[in-house]
């Protein structure tokens, strides 16, 4: 599995920005109120980041610890994939909030502090989820075995 790169995170954020701006543009064109994320969304994003890091810590302890506990590779892969998905979702939600803020700030009327505060909190917590996902992905990195260095199953210890 490859680590999450900056390119995919930038693409997710750009798509989120475009969707957020277009969503508010469409709602305003239809004569409806703009979309303001719930106050619980930033709280949920931070909690999700904490859960992802908490799930990755036992894998880090098992791979770096002196106990030599075996690591279930399927569990490590699942947590690494959860971390990867969390970072992409965090970038997309942060981008969505950025698009909503961009729309509100380009209007001739100043937005209310409450609505702009919820949007900024969502963007910041989306960035925190990206950081937590990338950190958890780093924690799930398992050291290379000596077997990984010799492709094709050639065992240098065997005499031919």
N, C-alpha and C positions, 0 to 999 in steps of 0.2 A: 504494500500500500504506500502510495506517495503522500508526503506531507502536504497540507493545504498551502497553496501558494498565494502570493499577493494578487496575482492576476484574477483568480476566481473570486476573491473577496471584493476586488474593485468592480468586477462585472456585476456581482450581486448587489453591491451598493448603488451602482449606476442604474440598474433596473429598478431598484427600490425608489431612487430619487425620481425617476421618470414616472413610475406608477403613482407615487404620492402626489406629484405635481398635477398629473393628468386626472387623478381622482378628484382632487379639489376643484380643478378647472371644470370638470364635467358636472359636479354637484352645483357649483355656482352658476353655470350656464343653464341648468335646469331650474334654477330659482330655489334651491335647497341650501341648507346650512352646510358649512365646510365640515370635514371629518376631523374630529379631535379624538386621539386615542384615550382610552380609559386610564385612570390613575393607577389601576392595578397592573397594567401592562409592564411598566418599568420594574415594579416589584417582582413580577413573575420572571422577567428576564434575568434579574440579579439572582433570584433563587435557582433558576435553571443553571446558571453559570456555577453557582456553588455546588449543586448536586453533581454536575459533570466533573468538577475538580475533585470532589470527595470520592467519586467512583474510581477516578484514575489513581488516587494516592496508594491504595493497596497494591496496585500493579507496580508502581514505582518502588515501593518498599520490597516487594518480592524480587524484583530484578536487580536492585542495587544493595539489598541487605546482605548481611553476613550469614543469615540463617540458611540461605540456599533453598528457599521454598520454591517448589515448581510453579511455574506460571501457566495457567490455562490459556493457550494461545487463542482459543475461540473467544474467551471472555475479554482478553486484551484487545482483540480485533473489534469486538462489539463496542467496547468503551472508546476505542480510537475512532471508530466510525461515528459514534454519538458526538464525540468532541468535534469531529470535522463538520458534521451537520449543524452543530450548535454555532460554530463560527460562521458558517455560511448564512444561517438564519439570522444571526446577530447583525451581519453586514446588510442583509436585505431589509430587516426591520429598521435598523439605523438609517439606511438610505431612504426608506419610506418616510420616516419622521423628518429627515432632511428635506425631502421634496415637499412635505406639508408645510414645513417652516419657510422654505423658499417661496411657496405660493403666498403664504400669509404676509411675508415681509415685502413682497413686490406689489401689494395692493396699496391704493392711496389712503386707505383707512388703517389706523394702527390697530393691531390685534389686541385682545384682552390679555392681561398678564396670566390668567389662569390657563387659557388655551395654549398660549405660547410656552408656558412653563411645563405643561404636560408633554408637549411635543419635544421640547429640549431634553426633558428627563428621559423620554423614550429613546432619543438619539444617543444620549450618553450611556444609558443602560444597554443599548444594542452594541455599542463599542466595548463595553465591559464584558458582554457575552462573547464577543469575538476574541478578546484577550483570554478569557477563561477557557474557551474552546481550544485555542492554540496552545495554551499552557498544559491543558489536560492531554492534548495530543502529544506534546513533548514528554509528559510523564509516562505515556504508554509506549514509548520507544524502547524496544528490547535490544540489548547488546547483540552484536553479531556473534554467531558461533564460529568456531574454527572451521566447521564444515562448510560454511557459507563462502569461504575464500577459495575453495577448490571445486570449480564447476565440473560436472560430468561424473562425479563420484570417485575420482582418482584419489586414492589414499596414499599420501607420500610415505606413510609408515610401512607399507607392504613392499617386500622385495619382489622383483620380477625376474 
